[in-house]
Amino acid sequence: MSQIKICPECNTEFFHHVQNCTDCGADLLLPEENRKLQEEREQCREKMIENTVTVKEGDLDWIDELYNMLLDAKVPCVMKANTGCGCSGQPYVLLVSKENAENATGLIEEHYAKVHPEIKASNELVDQGKCPACGSPVGPNDPECRDCGLTLMIIE
């Protein structure tokens, strides 16, 4: 039996009884599990992607996190510097094939909800007609709370 576990994200080694990486929080794997995961990621990276669409734009850390999450879910993807006009202000884009776009978008939304559970709770309060900040009654079309001024809806 192996006496170590490895973080699949940063390759840090831990004692066997530790469950999560203390640096990045990832679930730790046995060496053979980590080796298999890294091989699967590499196969996904090497797949040619045609007819790509952008599923997310953002800074390097966020796009890298989503890129690795999609690779773990076996969704081939590409991370590139945004060479567009520069008006979006987002320096990196995450690309997938048109066939995988819907699945990738769903996985990103699930990941975002996992990383930010407070958003789900806030949306549930708004759906119940309550302001997430102060609990005052709000209507479904109110752009902000009348009591505390919290923005509930962004109108462009």
C-alpha positions as CSV (number, residue, x, y, z in Angstrom):
1,M,0.0,0.0,0.0
2,S,1.3,3.4,-1.0
3,Q,2.2,5.8,1.8
4,I,1.5,9.0,-0.2
5,K,-1.2,10.8,-2.1
6,I,-0.6,13.3,-4.8
7,C,-2.5,16.6,-5.7
8,P,-3.5,16.3,-9.4
9,E,-3.3,20.1,-9.7
10,C,0.0,21.1,-8.1
11,N,1.7,17.6,-7.8
12,T,2.4,18.1,-4.1
13,E,2.8,14.9,-2.1
14,F,0.9,14.2,1.2
15,F,0.7,11.5,3.7
16,H,-1.9,8.8,2.8
17,H,-4.5,9.9,5.5
18,V,-4.8,13.5,4.1
19,Q,-7.8,13.9,1.8
20,N,-7.4,17.4,0.3
21,C,-4.4,19.5,-0.9
22,T,-3.6,22.2,1.7
23,D,-2.5,24.6,-1.1
24,C,-5.3,24.4,-3.7
25,G,-8.0,22.2,-2.0
26,A,-8.1,19.5,-4.7
27,D,-9.0,16.0,-3.8
28,L,-5.8,13.9,-3.5
29,L,-5.2,10.8,-5.5
30,L,-3.1,7.7,-5.1
31,P,0.0,7.8,-7.4
32,E,-1.6,5.3,-9.9
33,E,-4.8,7.3,-10.0
34,N,-2.9,10.5,-10.5
35,R,-0.9,9.0,-13.4
36,K,-4.1,7.8,-15.1
37,L,-5.7,11.2,-14.7
38,Q,-2.7,13.0,-16.1
39,E,-2.7,10.6,-19.1
40,E,-6.4,11.3,-19.7
41,R,-5.8,15.0,-19.5
42,E,-2.9,14.7,-22.0
43,Q,-5.1,12.8,-24.5
44,C,-7.8,15.5,-24.2
45,R,-5.2,18.2,-24.8
46,E,-4.0,16.4,-27.9
47,K,-7.4,16.1,-29.5
48,M,-7.9,18.3,-32.5
49,I,-10.8,20.7,-32.0
50,E,-12.6,21.9,-35.0
51,N,-15.4,24.5,-35.3
52,T,-14.5,26.1,-32.0
53,V,-16.7,28.5,-30.0
54,T,-15.8,30.6,-27.0
55,V,-17.6,29.4,-23.9
56,K,-15.9,31.8,-21.4
57,E,-13.6,34.8,-21.3
58,G,-11.6,35.9,-18.2
59,D,-8.3,36.3,-16.5
60,L,-5.6,33.6,-16.7
61,D,-6.3,32.0,-13.3
62,W,-10.1,31.7,-13.9
63,I,-9.8,30.3,-17.4
64,D,-7.0,27.9,-16.3
65,E,-9.2,26.6,-13.5
66,L,-12.1,26.1,-16.0
67,Y,-9.8,24.5,-18.5
68,N,-8.6,21.9,-16.1
69,M,-12.1,21.3,-14.8
70,L,-13.3,20.6,-18.4
71,L,-10.3,18.3,-19.1
72,D,-11.1,16.4,-15.9
73,A,-14.7,16.0,-17.3
74,K,-13.1,14.7,-20.6
75,V,-14.3,17.7,-22.6
76,P,-11.6,18.7,-25.1
77,C,-10.9,22.4,-24.9
78,V,-8.3,25.0,-25.7
79,M,-7.2,28.0,-23.7
80,K,-5.8,30.9,-25.7
81,A,-4.9,34.5,-25.2
82,N,-7.7,36.8,-26.5
83,T,-6.4,38.4,-29.7
84,G,-9.6,40.2,-30.4
85,C,-10.0,44.0,-30.5
86,G,-9.3,44.2,-26.8
87,C,-12.6,45.9,-26.0
88,S,-13.8,43.0,-23.8
89,G,-11.0,43.6,-21.3
90,Q,-10.7,39.8,-20.9
91,P,-7.2,38.6,-21.9
92,Y,-8.0,34.8,-22.2
93,V,-10.7,32.7,-23.8
94,L,-11.8,29.1,-23.4
95,L,-12.7,27.3,-26.6
96,V,-14.6,24.1,-27.2
97,S,-16.1,22.5,-30.3
98,K,-19.7,23.5,-31.2
99,E,-20.8,20.0,-30.3
100,N,-19.4,20.3,-26.8
101,A,-20.5,23.9,-26.1
102,E,-23.8,23.2,-24.3
103,N,-22.2,20.5,-22.1
104,A,-19.2,22.7,-21.4
105,T,-21.4,25.6,-20.5
106,G,-23.4,23.4,-18.1
107,L,-20.3,22.1,-16.4
108,I,-19.0,25.7,-16.0
109,E,-22.2,26.7,-14.4
110,E,-22.1,23.8,-12.0
111,H,-18.5,24.5,-11.1
112,Y,-19.3,28.2,-10.6
113,A,-22.2,27.3,-8.3
114,K,-19.9,24.9,-6.3
115,V,-17.3,27.6,-6.0
116,H,-19.8,30.3,-5.1
117,P,-22.7,28.7,-3.2
118,E,-23.8,32.1,-1.9
119,I,-25.1,32.9,-5.4
120,K,-27.6,30.0,-5.3
121,A,-28.8,31.1,-1.8
122,S,-29.2,34.7,-3.0
123,N,-31.2,33.7,-6.1
124,E,-33.5,31.5,-3.9
125,L,-34.2,34.5,-1.7
126,V,-35.0,36.7,-4.7
127,D,-37.3,34.0,-6.1
128,Q,-39.1,34.0,-2.7
129,G,-39.5,37.8,-3.1
130,K,-36.9,38.7,-0.4
131,C,-33.8,40.9,-0.7
132,P,-30.7,38.7,-0.1
133,A,-29.0,41.4,1.9
134,C,-31.7,42.7,4.2
135,G,-34.7,40.4,3.7
136,S,-37.1,43.2,2.7
137,P,-39.8,42.3,0.2
138,V,-38.8,42.8,-3.5
139,G,-40.7,42.3,-6.7
140,P,-39.6,40.1,-9.6
141,N,-38.8,43.1,-11.8
142,D,-37.2,45.4,-9.1
143,P,-33.8,46.5,-10.3
144,E,-32.7,47.1,-6.7
145,C,-34.0,46.7,-3.1
146,R,-36.0,49.7,-2.0
147,D,-34.7,49.5,1.6
148,C,-31.0,48.8,1.3
149,G,-30.2,49.6,-2.4
150,L,-28.7,46.2,-3.3
151,T,-28.6,45.8,-7.1
152,L,-30.9,42.9,-8.0
153,M,-30.9,43.2,-11.8
154,I,-28.4,44.7,-14.2
155,I,-30.1,46.7,-17.0
156,E,-27.9,47.5,-20.0
